[in-house]
Amino acid sequence: MDYLAEPFRVKVVERVRRTTEEERARLIKDAGLNIFALPADSIYVDLLTDSGTSAMSDRQWAGLMVGDESYAGSRNFYKFQQTVRDLTGYQHIIPTHQGRMAEHLLFTIALTPGQHVPNNIHFDTTRAHVQHAGGKPVDLVCAEGLNPTIDKPFKGNMDLARLDAYLTEQGSNVPLVMVTVTNNSGGGQPVSMENIRGIREITHRHGVPMFFDACRFAENSWFIREREKGYSKKSVREIAQEMFSLGDGCTMSAKKDGLVNIGGFLALNNPEWSEKITNLLILLEGFPTYGGLAGRDLEAMSIGLEEVLEEDYLAFRIGQVRYLGEMLMAGGVPIVRPVGGHAVYIDAKSFLPHIPQSQFPGQSLVVELYRKHGIRAVEVGSLMFAEKDPKSGEVRYPALELVRLAIPRRVYTTMQMKYVGEAVLDLYSRRKELKGLRLTHEAPVLRHFTARLEHMEAATV
Ligand SMILES: *Cc1c(COP(=O)(O)O)cnc(C)c1O
């Protein structure tokens, strides 16, 4: 089990409070067995998300001090604009406070109600914004992208035959096609350049623009270099540039591969869309040279977008996630394969076969991981996605019952990852002791954020 040592050293430290098992047992009980209700300072290793949780570098922190907070024409904006143009080649660069605002602006302007938007798999906020604009999101990921055990290099790929057929059938009813790199909702799996070229060819032929949901463009480019023929000698930056050159624009949450705690943007070539979007931006976010951010945030984002393409950084980043995944696989823990770019996903159904989906096996694992070891993971399974049929009252459970361990960028050492790996292995050795849960409170929508649960009396089959 090889891993790469950190390509940075520590200049500032943030103390994390250690808690006792008794304290955590009380805290998680008070939280209604819901990790969203825990005070974050009672957590030792927080793997809830990789979004907005990155550690900024000394250069980024220094960048904050050269923030130009002029209402209009901030110098940080011009630098940011140049950085994004150099990276993507797109003409119109529109800063937003985070990714979902870029989605909101794009779909409000580009989409007419009733239209369909294909994607490999829509991320939650992307899906929600397509729907909010009156459109229908359609997921066209390749078949292996839905199979958690099959080990293939590019499981984020779009099914090209289905995309072609879809565009033939829907014709002008599709305002744009989106490609999410890496495919977050499909386990952080990458999309190959060959596939992106195929999507380009098909969308071109049908006269439909193609946009990237580019949140993890650097991680995706790294995987292309590692896994795709003809790319091993290219720099990650060149690969990213080639990828963007095949599209017409992108939305971006810089809280991921922008290495900042807040920020995002929309970049595109279409001047009519850009003008309308800019007008809407002024209404919703602010003047076009700050777009809902401070000048200093723009500076940190420009620097982050450069640093994220450093090869030492990416080798370590992807390597650290893989290290945790391989440690779990070596111990027999069932995980989604291959290990993705930003997270390790445990297959809770196989981990806890004695707990039926109606008793939330994923959440049971999440609760025990916190109670025993002070680690916060998140359930992506029946608590998050089970749906009740409004007519029959019958509950439909999602195909996958996963627990996600999302790794923040540059935050935890590999020793802390080893701690996480050992904690999961400990749970795996005691898995028969884990019990199912039942709901005591649920909200009508997005219930996982506020649900309250309790343990069943005993494990039941
Ligand atoms: C995080 C994310 C978004 C939304 O970005 P926010 O900054 O959270 O608004 C959109 N798409 C993907 C793939 C994401 O991971």
The ligand as an SDF file (V2000), in Angstrom:
LIG
                    3D

 15 15  0  0  0  0  0  0  0  0999 V2000
  -20.9340   21.3810   -5.5310 C   0  0  0  0  0  0  0  0  0  0  0  0
  -21.4330   21.1310   -6.8900 C   0  0  0  0  0  0  0  0  0  0  0  0
  -22.3080   22.0310   -7.5180 C   0  0  0  0  0  0  0  0  0  0  0  0
  -22.9070   23.2420   -6.8080 C   0  0  0  0  0  0  0  0  0  0  0  0
  -21.9540   24.1190   -6.3320 O   0  0  0  0  0  0  0  0  0  0  0  0
  -22.1600   24.9700   -4.9690 P   0  0  0  0  0  0  0  0  0  0  0  0
  -20.9150   25.7890   -4.9050 O   0  0  0  0  0  0  0  0  0  0  0  0
  -22.3150   24.0120   -3.8570 O   0  0  0  0  0  0  0  0  0  0  0  0
  -23.3710   25.8090   -5.1640 O   0  0  0  0  0  0  0  0  0  0  0  0
  -22.6820   21.7470   -8.8070 C   0  0  0  0  0  0  0  0  0  0  0  0
  -22.2480   20.6580   -9.4610 N   0  0  0  0  0  0  0  0  0  0  0  0
  -21.4060   19.7710   -8.8870 C   0  0  0  0  0  0  0  0  0  0  0  0
  -20.9380   18.5830   -9.6430 C   0  0  0  0  0  0  0  0  0  0  0  0
  -20.9710   19.9690   -7.5810 C   0  0  0  0  0  0  0  0  0  0  0  0
  -20.1520   19.0840   -7.0120 O   0  0  0  0  0  0  0  0  0  0  0  0
  1  2  1  0
  2  3  1  0
  2 14  2  0
  3  4  1  0
  3 10  2  0
  4  5  1  0
  5  6  1  0
  6  7  2  0
  6  8  1  0
  6  9  1  0
 10 11  1  0
 11 12  2  0
 12 13  1  0
 12 14  1  0
 14 15  1  0
M  END
$$$$
